[in-house]
Amino acid sequence: MSTGYMNKGEVRSEVARWITEHWDPGMPLERWRMLLADSGWACPTWPERWCGRGLSGALGRVVAEEMRRAVVPGPPEGVGMMLVAPVILEHGSEELKERYIRPTVTGGITWCQLFSEPGAGSDLAGLQSRAERDGDAWRLSGQKVWSTGAATADFGLLLARTDWDVSKHQGITAFVLPMRQPGVTVRPLRQMNGHSSFNEVFFDEAHVKEVIGELGGGWTVAKATLAHERRLAVFPPLPSDVAGRAWQEAIAERTAIAEPHKWYPQRAGRPDLVISQAQALGRSRDPVVRQEIAKLIELSWSARWMAERAAAARAAGERPGPEGSLGKLASTKIARQAARVHSMIAGPAGLLSGPGSLLSGTITEISVSVPAISIAGGTDEIQRSIIAERILGLPREPDVSVGIPFRDVRTG
Ligand SMILES: Cc1cc2nc3c(=O)[nH]c(=O)nc-3n(C[C@H](O)[C@H](O)[C@H](O)COP(=O)(O)OP(=O)(O)OC[C@H]3O[C@@H](n4cnc5c(N)ncnc54)[C@H](O)[C@@H]3O)c2cc1C
């Protein structure tokens, strides 16, 4: 099945025709996803062998539009589809692809990302979880932290140190970790906004077998994962007014997957609520509030135009430019400005949660969730270093650990 010749109109009509022939809202969700995977419409930009059709990004977007128009569920959202499957496609062996791509696409298995450690966040390459050879497997000890969704995931995309006698970037290996085994303990953390999205994950003689990429090549896998992570999308809204077994199951699945991310809109500052709040609380004529709202809108619009420019460049086949890091910094600025304006508008009432609070506590949740946006996926300071070094060509930050065995590096 070669589809390289197709144009947008042909893709649109073929997807529509295929959906008409196959979609039945009464079918189980997994059955529908299997049909999608077999037809290649599940992940149209992926290779034909792996649930795709090898289409360009622009044609892939046409497929997504057509599926939205027909109101049919797609593959599951979250870490598995956005990070792990693309990384296994790029770096995994045929055996790993065979075992994990399709069940991830059909929603049979779920994933979490096991990278950060108490002493290795920004300095991820300084990680100290240790995997030691044990016959044809590896024995794992150490600790991860901030692992989103680890309490419910079936598998983890894990980075562990396998060689302490080479420099820090060289001794890391990426593994597939089965989460449900005796040596893995997951402890949820409670955040200041009341949610429990993250976990500490402890390894005590846990076992891993499957290496992703090369032994000692974990840093390459980590970089590929982080590149996908910068594109990790906010969950799109689900359609309302849907009926049938497949949608019921899709909604239940989405509710569970999105649970750790429920507060992410508040983390982004909710600029969409600012004007209506100013009007509702009688602050829209206050000149200082108006100025601050104008600043917020200025920031939001310029960030949106920058993202659109980046999307157009990608669609035209250009290499990713500085927009990724600039966009990440822009989202921090927007979130902070939005939280500031919300506080100005709300006054002391913006500190209350519980019954009778503003928008049922949403305004308060914004204040205590916004700090996360400048940390997740690489802190602002790290983004600025990336811009300085890779885009502006400034000298690299000194790193005393380069060229010496990791066991001799002073850590902690
Ligand atoms: C919402 C959210 C979701 C997350 N999900 C996951 C997940 O699913 N899986 C996962 O593995 N991790 C996850 N993380 C962890 C995240 O990747 C780390 O928190 C982040 O990389 C920062 O690391 P750290 O917390 O150890 O801070 P540190 O690295 O200790 O940084 C502390 C401070 O020092 C600054 N700093 C550190 N190094 C430098 C430097 N070289 N130059 C200048 N300043 C520096 C930092 O900018 C920061 O202000 C998540 C975090 C958040 C907030």
The ligand as an SDF file (V2000), in Angstrom:
LIG
                    3D

 53 58  0  0  0  0  0  0  0  0999 V2000
    4.9270   19.3200   35.9070 C   0  0  0  0  0  0  0  0  0  0  0  0
    6.1980   18.4670   35.8940 C   0  0  0  0  0  0  0  0  0  0  0  0
    6.1820   17.2000   35.3040 C   0  0  0  0  0  0  0  0  0  0  0  0
    7.3380   16.3820   35.3040 C   0  0  0  0  0  0  0  0  0  0  0  0
    7.2810   15.1120   34.7860 N   0  0  0  0  0  0  0  0  0  0  0  0
    8.3830   14.3170   34.8020 C   0  0  0  0  0  0  0  0  0  0  0  0
    8.3280   12.9420   34.3520 C   0  0  0  0  0  0  0  0  0  0  0  0
    7.2660   12.4450   33.9710 O   0  0  0  0  0  0  0  0  0  0  0  0
    9.4390   12.1770   34.3480 N   0  0  0  0  0  0  0  0  0  0  0  0
   10.6300   12.7020   34.7620 C   0  0  0  0  0  0  0  0  0  0  0  0
   11.6400   11.9600   34.7100 O   0  0  0  0  0  0  0  0  0  0  0  0
   10.7420   13.9900   35.2770 N   0  0  0  0  0  0  0  0  0  0  0  0
    9.6410   14.8110   35.3080 C   0  0  0  0  0  0  0  0  0  0  0  0
    9.7140   16.0950   35.8120 N   0  0  0  0  0  0  0  0  0  0  0  0
   10.9940   16.5670   36.3780 C   0  0  0  0  0  0  0  0  0  0  0  0
   11.6630   17.7110   35.6120 C   0  0  0  0  0  0  0  0  0  0  0  0
   12.2190   17.2370   34.3930 O   0  0  0  0  0  0  0  0  0  0  0  0
   12.7400   18.3040   36.5370 C   0  0  0  0  0  0  0  0  0  0  0  0
   12.0590   18.8500   37.6550 O   0  0  0  0  0  0  0  0  0  0  0  0
   13.5360   19.4020   35.8430 C   0  0  0  0  0  0  0  0  0  0  0  0
   14.3620   18.8760   34.8250 O   0  0  0  0  0  0  0  0  0  0  0  0
   14.4260   20.1970   36.8510 C   0  0  0  0  0  0  0  0  0  0  0  0
   15.1960   19.3480   37.6440 O   0  0  0  0  0  0  0  0  0  0  0  0
   15.2290   19.4840   39.2470 P   0  0  0  0  0  0  0  0  0  0  0  0
   13.8030   19.5520   39.7170 O   0  0  0  0  0  0  0  0  0  0  0  0
   16.0790   18.3860   39.7650 O   0  0  0  0  0  0  0  0  0  0  0  0
   15.8760   20.8980   39.5280 O   0  0  0  0  0  0  0  0  0  0  0  0
   17.4400   21.2080   39.5740 P   0  0  0  0  0  0  0  0  0  0  0  0
   18.0950   20.6730   38.3660 O   0  0  0  0  0  0  0  0  0  0  0  0
   17.9850   20.7940   40.8960 O   0  0  0  0  0  0  0  0  0  0  0  0
   17.4390   22.7870   39.4790 O   0  0  0  0  0  0  0  0  0  0  0  0
   17.2310   23.6600   40.6120 C   0  0  0  0  0  0  0  0  0  0  0  0
   17.4330   25.1010   40.1410 C   0  0  0  0  0  0  0  0  0  0  0  0
   18.7900   25.2860   39.7030 O   0  0  0  0  0  0  0  0  0  0  0  0
   18.8410   25.7790   38.3690 C   0  0  0  0  0  0  0  0  0  0  0  0
   19.9530   25.1930   37.6190 N   0  0  0  0  0  0  0  0  0  0  0  0
   20.3290   23.8730   37.6380 C   0  0  0  0  0  0  0  0  0  0  0  0
   21.3820   23.6910   36.8080 N   0  0  0  0  0  0  0  0  0  0  0  0
   21.6590   24.8990   36.2480 C   0  0  0  0  0  0  0  0  0  0  0  0
   22.6260   25.3360   35.2920 C   0  0  0  0  0  0  0  0  0  0  0  0
   23.5070   24.5010   34.7590 N   0  0  0  0  0  0  0  0  0  0  0  0
   22.6230   26.6510   34.9450 N   0  0  0  0  0  0  0  0  0  0  0  0
   21.7180   27.5260   35.4970 C   0  0  0  0  0  0  0  0  0  0  0  0
   20.7840   27.1580   36.4070 N   0  0  0  0  0  0  0  0  0  0  0  0
   20.7390   25.8680   36.7770 C   0  0  0  0  0  0  0  0  0  0  0  0
   17.5030   25.3320   37.7620 C   0  0  0  0  0  0  0  0  0  0  0  0
   17.1390   26.1410   36.6550 O   0  0  0  0  0  0  0  0  0  0  0  0
   16.5430   25.4710   38.9330 C   0  0  0  0  0  0  0  0  0  0  0  0
   16.1170   26.7940   39.0650 O   0  0  0  0  0  0  0  0  0  0  0  0
    8.5560   16.8980   35.8690 C   0  0  0  0  0  0  0  0  0  0  0  0
    8.5650   18.1920   36.4610 C   0  0  0  0  0  0  0  0  0  0  0  0
    7.4040   18.9530   36.5040 C   0  0  0  0  0  0  0  0  0  0  0  0
    7.4460   20.3180   37.1900 C   0  0  0  0  0  0  0  0  0  0  0  0
  1  2  1  0
  2  3  1  0
  2 52  2  0
  3  4  2  0
  4  5  1  0
  4 50  1  0
  5  6  2  0
  6  7  1  0
  6 13  1  0
  7  8  2  0
  7  9  1  0
  9 10  1  0
 10 11  2  0
 10 12  1  0
 12 13  2  0
 13 14  1  0
 14 15  1  0
 14 50  1  0
 15 16  1  0
 16 17  1  0
 16 18  1  0
 18 19  1  0
 18 20  1  0
 20 21  1  0
 20 22  1  0
 22 23  1  0
 23 24  1  0
 24 25  2  0
 24 26  1  0
 24 27  1  0
 27 28  1  0
 28 29  2  0
 28 30  1  0
 28 31  1  0
 31 32  1  0
 32 33  1  0
 33 34  1  0
 33 48  1  0
 34 35  1  0
 35 36  1  0
 35 46  1  0
 36 37  1  0
 36 45  1  0
 37 38  2  0
 38 39  1  0
 39 40  1  0
 39 45  2  0
 40 41  1  0
 40 42  2  0
 42 43  1  0
 43 44  2  0
 44 45  1  0
 46 47  1  0
 46 48  1  0
 48 49  1  0
 50 51  2  0
 51 52  1  0
 52 53  1  0
M  END
$$$$
